[in-house]
Amino acid sequence: MLISRRLGVLVTTLVLTSLSLFGQNQQNNAAQAPKPLTVEAPSSARVDPNAAPVAVNHKIYEIGAQDILKIEVWQNQDLSRVVTIRPDGKFSLPLIGDVQAEGLTPERLEAQLEQALADFIQSPDVTVSVQQVNSKSYRVSGYVNRPGIYPLVAPIHVYEAVVDAGGFRDYANLKDVIIMRGTKRIKFNAAEYRKSGKNADQNILVENGDIIEIHD
């Protein structure tokens, strides 16, 4: 009888030990297992719909791919939304489907949306504002105080672009500013521009994709 009890205790101990080891193995395996990949949402998805719009000229700014727009249809929250222009230059809106936006000004897009929505709602009043410019930019590099990439939200000249980038740093060579435009290298003499009373012919307009380089 005593032997049976001892065997029972021994069997119970072995079972509990096995269960404990099994649980530890499961925890170790879970810790070693690769964590699921999480993909961060693009920055455009985190744009605050209540943020102030970019100060573009509604009459002349041309909307481009990846730009983020806020579409507001008066007294219609179901149609009002923030949209990102797709690579094909379009976005989708309920009732009217795909809408071509690339190449249009916000003012022209407003008129087209109102015309399309007139088939579904009475006297639609649409406002289009640009929340973020992603389609047009230029880079300022070298001896400036704030080098970086800047959105091209409005026409700007080379000298003003440098000023917006914090201005020239000490020892910057104002006589040899280079604008890289595709395969072209355009020279701009900022020192002469200042001395000549800022002759507008020298101070060219910045184009999308330009790189303005200031050397020492």
N, C-alpha and C positions, 0 to 999 in steps of 0.2 A: 504493500500500500504506500509505504514511504517512497519507494523507488518510482512508483507511478506518479506521485505528486512532483517529485524532482524532475522527471521527464517532461511533465506538463509545463512546469516553470521554465525549463530549458527551451522547449519548443516555442513558448510564448515570447521568450527573450529574443530568440532567433528571428521570429516573424517581425517583431517590433524593430529590430536592428535593420532587417532587410528593407522594411518600409521607410525607415529614416534615411538609409543610403539612397533608395530610389528617389525620394523627395529631393535630396541634395543634388543628385545627378540631373533631375529635371530643371532645378533652378540654375545650375551651371550651364546646361544646354541653352536655356532661355537667355542667359546673360551673354553667351557667346554667339547667339543667332544674330545675323545682320539686321540692323534696324531698318524699317521701311523708309524708302527714299521720299523725302518731302520736297516738293518743288515750290519755291517762293513765287507768289503771284507777281506778275509784272507790275512795274511802278504805276502804269496807267490805271491798273485796277484799283489802286489805292488813292486815286485823286479825290479830294474832298469836293462833293457836288456843290457845296455851299461856298467854296473858295472864290475869291475875286477872279474874274476872267483876265486873260492877258490883254494888255492894251494894244491891240492891233487895230488898224484902220479897216473898218467893216466894208468900206467901198473899194479898197484896192488889194487887201491881203488875199492871196490865193491859198485856199485850203489844200493840204497835201496829205499823203498817206502817213499814218501813225499819229496825226494830229488828234487831239481830244477836244470834242465839242460838247457843249451843253445845249440841248434842244428843249425849249420851254414852249409848250402849247397852252395858251391861257385857259384857265379853268378846266384843264384836262391832265391830271396827274398820271393817268395810264399811258399817255403818249409822251409825256415829258421825261427826259432821261439824259444821262451822260454817255456818249458813244465814242469809240475809237475808230478812226477811218482805217479800213482794211487795206492791205497791199494793192487790191484791185481798185482802190479809190472810192469804195462805196461803204455804206452802213445800212442797217436794216431798221425799219420802223413799223410797228403794227399798223394794219389796215392797208398800207401802201407798199410794204416789202422793201426791196433794195433801192437805195437812193444814191445816185452819183453825186459825190461831193468834191472830189479832187478837181482842182482847176477853177472852182467857183469861189466867189467872194462870199463871206457870211451873209451879206445883204441879198445877193442873188439866190443863195440857198434858201433863205427865208421865203422869198417870193415863190420859189418852186414848191416848197413844202406846203405853203398855204394853198397853192393851186391844186396840188394833189389831194390834200385833205378836204378840200371843198366838196368833193364827191361823197364824203362820209359825215362831216359835221358842218354846222352852219357858221359861216363867217369865221373861219379859223384865224387866230392871231398867233404867229410863231416868232419867237426870238431865238437867234443862234449866236452863241458867244464861244470864243475860243478859250478853252481852259488850259491847254498846254500845247506849245508848238514843238513838235518832234520832227517835222519834215524838212526844216530849213535851219541851218546853223553855220557858224564859222568858228575858226580856232585862232586864238592869239597866243603866241608862244615866245619864249626868250625873255628879254630884259624888260618886262612889265611887272607891275606889282601884283596883278591877279591873272596869271596865265590860265587859260582853260577854254572850254567850248561854250559858245554863247548862242542862244536861239536868235534866228534872224526874223524878228517879229515885225520889223518896219525897215524901210530903206535907211541905210546908214553908210557914211563914208569911212574910209580907212582911218583917218586921223581921229574921228569921233569914236571909232571902235577901240582904238588904243586908249583913249581917255576913259572909256567905259570899263576897260580892263585895268584901271588903276593908274594909268599913265606910265611914262617911261621911268625905269629905274636909273639910279646913278650909273654912269659909264655906258649907258646905252648909246649905240651909234645911230643917231637920228638921220644921218645922211644915207644910210643903206638899209632902209626898211624893205623887206621883200614880201610880195604877195604871191603865194603859190596858188595858181588857178589851173588845175589839171596839169598839163605838161608845160604851161607857160610860167615864166618867172617875171613878174612885173615889179619894177623898182619904184620906190617912193622916197623922195628926199624930204623928210619932215622938217629938217632944219631950214631948208630953202623955202618950204611952204610957210613956215612961221615968218621968215624974214621978208618974204615977198608980199606980205599982207594977206596971206592965206588965199592964194590963187586957186579958184575952184577947179581949174582944169587939171591940176596935179592930184587933187584929192578925190580919187575915183570911188565909185560906189562899191561896197562889198557885195559879193555874190555868194549864193549858197555853195558851201563846200570850200570856200577860200580858207587858206592858212596864212595868217599874217605873222611874219617872223621878224623879231627885233634882235640884232646881234650886239655884241660889245665892240 
